Amino acid sequence: MNLKGDINLAPYSYFNSVSTDPPMVMFASDGRKDTIDFVEETGEFVCNLAVWDLRAHVKDTSLTFARGINEMEVVGLEATPSVLVKPPRVKASPCALECKWLQTVRLKDIDGNPAPRFIAFGQVIGIHIDDNFIKDGLLDTGAMKPIARAGYQEYFVTARFFLKFTEAHKLRAQPRAKKTEE
Ligand SMILES: Cc1cc2nc3c(=O)[nH]c(=O)nc-3n(C[C@H](O)[C@H](O)[C@H](O)COP(=O)(O)O)c2cc1C
């Protein structure tokens, strides 16, 4: 959302969690686009998890629309109000993160020349999870079928985990021996 209240929605696969506590996320923009401009204008944004059931909407919202056009409306996605930030979230997304913008880093190439690549960082201040994906009190990520980016322009659906770290793993790990000064 920008200061005028225009709503914007687009897929960003250059997205990741970068800090657990406080929870922080990032997305990278190839050039100045509406998303990063709007985020910097209001200091608020929402990350909606892209999942298999929303794959057609993910593709459709990636098309270039004129600034001010609400992609949610155009592709028929219902918006629902957020709790702690002004931009609404996508109702059909099973997981949404309400974020406050922290900073944008403009990348430089190895010669120190600024590249048209911008990484925006935000702190997560609110989390929505569809109760249908809570199993035995824990989030069942696989059941949400999140979409992940692979090479080229290929996107995969993730449904199974293969490794789970538990407290027992942490306890079994031996602390490293301290190096003694000669
Ligand atoms: C699945 C998918 C993932 C994408 N990820 C990114 C990305 O990480 N960064 C980026 O700059 N563009 C990405 N794009 C392209 C943008 O979604 C596209 O340029 C869009 O029009 C930007 O909209 P905006 O101007 O409203 O921000 C992606 C497109 C698709 C289909």
The ligand as a MOL file (V3000), in Angstrom:
LIG
                    3D

  0  0  0     0  0            999 V3000
M  V30 BEGIN CTAB
M  V30 COUNTS 31 33 0 0 0
M  V30 BEGIN ATOM
M  V30 1 C 6.9580 -16.5890 -9.1060 0
M  V30 2 C 7.6000 -15.2490 -9.3970 0
M  V30 3 C 8.5800 -14.7610 -8.5540 0
M  V30 4 C 9.1620 -13.4890 -8.7620 0
M  V30 5 N 10.1400 -13.0330 -7.9180 0
M  V30 6 C 10.6740 -11.8060 -8.0970 0
M  V30 7 C 11.7020 -11.3140 -7.2140 0
M  V30 8 O 12.1330 -11.9700 -6.2540 0
M  V30 9 N 12.1930 -10.0490 -7.4210 0
M  V30 10 C 11.7450 -9.2770 -8.4540 0
M  V30 11 O 12.2230 -8.1460 -8.5960 0
M  V30 12 N 10.7790 -9.7190 -9.2920 0
M  V30 13 C 10.2330 -10.9520 -9.1320 0
M  V30 14 N 9.2600 -11.4030 -9.9860 0
M  V30 15 C 8.7250 -10.4840 -11.0030 0
M  V30 16 C 7.7200 -9.5100 -10.3480 0
M  V30 17 O 6.6700 -10.2100 -9.6930 0
M  V30 18 C 7.1290 -8.5990 -11.4390 0
M  V30 19 O 8.1570 -7.7770 -11.9590 0
M  V30 20 C 5.9770 -7.7420 -10.9360 0
M  V30 21 O 5.3640 -7.0900 -12.0280 0
M  V30 22 C 6.4330 -6.6950 -9.9280 0
M  V30 23 O 5.2900 -5.9860 -9.5070 0
M  V30 24 P 5.3400 -4.6020 -8.7240 0
M  V30 25 O 5.8720 -3.5430 -9.6830 0
M  V30 26 O 3.9020 -4.3900 -8.3720 0
M  V30 27 O 6.2270 -4.7880 -7.5400 0
M  V30 28 C 8.7160 -12.6960 -9.8370 0
M  V30 29 C 7.7400 -13.2030 -10.7130 0
M  V30 30 C 7.2010 -14.4640 -10.4980 0
M  V30 31 C 6.1570 -15.0090 -11.4620 0
M  V30 END ATOM
M  V30 BEGIN BOND
M  V30 1 1 1 2
M  V30 2 1 2 3
M  V30 3 2 2 30
M  V30 4 2 3 4
M  V30 5 1 4 5
M  V30 6 1 4 28
M  V30 7 2 5 6
M  V30 8 1 6 7
M  V30 9 1 6 13
M  V30 10 2 7 8
M  V30 11 1 7 9
M  V30 12 1 9 10
M  V30 13 2 10 11
M  V30 14 1 10 12
M  V30 15 2 12 13
M  V30 16 1 13 14
M  V30 17 1 14 15
M  V30 18 1 14 28
M  V30 19 1 15 16
M  V30 20 1 16 17
M  V30 21 1 16 18
M  V30 22 1 18 19
M  V30 23 1 18 20
M  V30 24 1 20 21
M  V30 25 1 20 22
M  V30 26 1 22 23
M  V30 27 1 23 24
M  V30 28 2 24 25
M  V30 29 1 24 26
M  V30 30 1 24 27
M  V30 31 2 28 29
M  V30 32 1 29 30
M  V30 33 1 30 31
M  V30 END BOND
M  V30 END CTAB
M  END
